[in-house]
């Protein structure tokens, strides 16, 4: 694999989107954690659901299993083609979703 192929596989746009997703996820958790008082149980539930189900959904998207599950359920899916040396759009978006939900999952399991 040449250095040109590595640059196209992990482009600056993907890296910037993933850093933005992680920052948005941290902001989401901080915003929800700022809501104290009567809303504390509801925010804990939202953080838990975002962390567990969102991370799982991102993992299904990134690995392609979501398309397989949808096909099994009878939903027609359309495939997007990408060049061999590019990161597929579904994988890039799945990683985006996983990074957004990672802070929520971290707060739920650790905090």
C-alpha positions in Angstrom: 0.0 0.0 0.0 1.5 3.3 -1.0 1.3 6.5 0.9 -1.1 7.9 -1.7 -3.6 5.1 -0.9 -3.3 5.7 2.8 -4.1 9.4 2.4 -7.2 8.6 0.4 -8.3 5.9 2.9 -8.1 8.3 5.9 -8.7 11.7 4.5 -8.5 15.0 6.4 -12.3 15.3 5.9 -13.0 12.0 7.7 -10.6 12.9 10.5 -12.2 16.3 10.9 -15.7 14.8 10.9 -14.7 12.2 13.5 -13.2 14.8 15.8 -16.3 17.0 15.4 -18.5 14.0 16.2 -16.5 13.3 19.4 -16.7 17.0 20.4 -20.4 17.1 19.7 -20.8 13.9 21.8 -18.9 15.5 24.7 -21.1 18.6 24.4 -24.2 16.5 24.4 -23.2 14.8 27.6 -22.1 18.0 29.3 -25.4 19.7 28.3 -27.4 16.8 29.7 -25.3 16.6 32.9 -26.0 20.3 33.5 -29.7 19.6 33.9 -29.9 18.8 37.5 -32.7 18.6 40.0 -36.0 17.0 38.9 -34.7 16.1 35.5 -31.7 14.0 36.7 -33.4 10.6 36.3 -34.6 11.5 32.8 -31.1 12.8 31.7 -29.5 9.6 33.0 -32.0 7.6 30.9 -31.3 9.6 27.8 -27.5 9.3 28.3 -27.9 5.5 28.8 -30.0 5.1 25.7 -27.8 7.3 23.6 -24.7 5.5 24.7 -25.8 1.9 24.4 -28.2 2.0 21.4 -26.4 4.7 19.5 -23.0 3.0 19.8 -24.6 -0.3 18.8 -26.3 1.4 15.8 -23.0 3.0 14.7 -21.3 -0.4 15.0 -24.0 -2.0 12.8 -23.7 0.8 10.2 -19.9 0.6 10.1 -19.7 -3.1 9.8 -22.5 -3.4 7.2 -24.7 -5.5 9.4 -27.5 -3.0 9.4 -28.0 -3.5 5.7 -28.1 -7.2 6.2 -30.6 -7.0 9.0 -32.8 -4.6 6.9 -32.6 -7.0 3.9 -33.7 -9.9 6.2 -36.7 -7.8 7.3 -37.7 -7.2 3.7 -36.6 -3.7 3.2 -34.8 -3.0 -0.1 -31.5 -1.4 0.3 -29.4 0.4 -2.3 -25.7 -0.1 -2.3 -23.4 2.8 -2.8 -20.2 2.1 -4.7 -16.9 3.6 -3.8 -13.4 3.2 -5.2 -11.2 0.5 -3.8 -8.8 3.0 -2.2 -11.6 5.0 -0.4 -13.2 4.4 2.9 -16.9 3.4 2.2 -19.4 6.1 3.1 -21.3 3.7 5.4 -18.1 2.9 7.4 -17.2 6.6 7.8 -20.7 7.5 8.9 -20.8 4.5 11.3 -17.6 5.6 12.9 -19.1 9.1 13.2 -22.1 7.8 15.0 -20.0 5.6 17.3 -17.7 8.6 18.2 -20.8 10.8 19.0 -22.2 8.1 21.3 -18.9 7.1 22.9 -18.9 9.9 25.6 -22.5 8.9 26.6 -21.6 5.3 26.9 -18.5 6.2 28.9 -20.5 8.3 31.3 -23.2 5.7 31.7 -20.8 2.8 32.5 -18.1 4.7 34.4 -19.9 7.8 35.9 
